[in-house]
Amino acid sequence: MTLRPFAIGPRRDAAPTLMPAAIPSGADARAFHRSMPGYARTPLVPVPELAARWNVTSVHVKDESARLGLPAFKILGASWAENRALSARSAAPPCATLAELAELASSGTPATLVTATDGNHGRALARMARLLGLPARIYVPDGLPESTVAAIESEGATVLDTDEIYDAAVVLAAQSISDDDVLIQDTSWPGYQGVPGWIVDGYATMFAEIDEQAGGTPAMIAVPTGVGSLLQAALQHYRQSPTRVLAVEPVTAACVTASLAAGKPVTVDTSAFTTMAGLNCGTVSTLAWPLIRARLDAGIGVTDGESAWAAAILRNAGVDSGPCGAASAAGVEAARGVPGAIEALGLDASARLVLLSTEGSGTPQAGGGASGTAANSVISDRS
Ligand SMILES: Cc1ncc(COP(=O)(O)O)c(C=O)c1O
């Protein structure tokens, strides 16, 4: 029997000096996202079945199964980072709108956008490249489903299968960069922090929406976690609030949980298969690590089976969740069985929880969105 990866972070009141300095927020990113075709706040859906099961006041799921025309949240980061990187390359200020950025891309120095991906980020980058009329070159790890590769190719990008695990694909993409290329990678390492920081700024849009939709900050938020950039955005957003943050990873790729337990970044072996492909990362982003170490309340690993169980419950509530998206619900369920976790996460009867469902199942429901009894109370609107 394998032990479940689990770690509790430093008590915040006991370790205030560990908090790193504030990183500027992505205030302009939200305005830029609003300029993109089809921008709308994604739904925040109540799941009373989980609230009753966990004996908490409420559970809401941020449903990212349809974000700016794609089935995952990743385009929030890719779009803003491309704006920042391409405008910096032309020594221009960031563009206020997508139309301005397209204009800059057609008149500035030609560029190929490059990244490594385990799926969603690469597709988002490829979609943005298409919108901007730029070529894209995407490196993928071994074992990515054919349908995922086809989805990236359908955006017009060149896909290169590296036959390696995700961490090695990231290295190959970085090594391939020439003067004609711009690397837009969603993880950071020493010497490469600007672009990943802009990606994290782009993710801030999701948390700003949750604040508006929930009318306040939750007691706890659960975040599906790969390299930890989305987690970094959550930790940054809630840094001044009492909101507890739980990172959820596959048991076979729990690098954030292992690092939290060790008190230093630890790389884990990710060669085992997981259905949670987007979370199958072995190394924590260096930019995210100081915040994770100082502020993360807990990390936990979940199995593919647990994620599938959670996806079925969310489907009943009208949320279309893929394996990574449902990991957050699976993580809370699993945490309830781990000694010390309920206290560390503040899961008492007064708690209001938010779970990030970061991707759809890839099989959009009839009608293209939420369905079922909960759909009427979905908090969703255009803004
Ligand atoms: C659907 C989904 N959820 C969550 C994540 C985790 O994001 P991060 O790698 O920043 O931790 C990813 C990353 O690719 C993803 O595709």
The ligand as an ORCA input file, in Angstrom:
! r2SCAN-3c Opt
* xyz 0 1
  C      -6.322     21.739    -15.973
  C      -5.158     22.159    -15.160
  N      -5.341     22.420    -13.857
  C      -4.330     22.815    -13.066
  C      -3.054     22.946    -13.578
  C      -1.955     23.293    -12.623
  O      -1.319     24.501    -12.869
  P       0.180     24.693    -12.379
  O       1.031     23.821    -13.268
  O       0.427     26.132    -12.503
  O       0.265     24.202    -10.968
  C      -2.813     22.713    -14.938
  C      -1.489     22.882    -15.535
  O      -1.234     22.584    -16.672
  C      -3.894     22.301    -15.753
  O      -3.748     22.048    -17.062
*
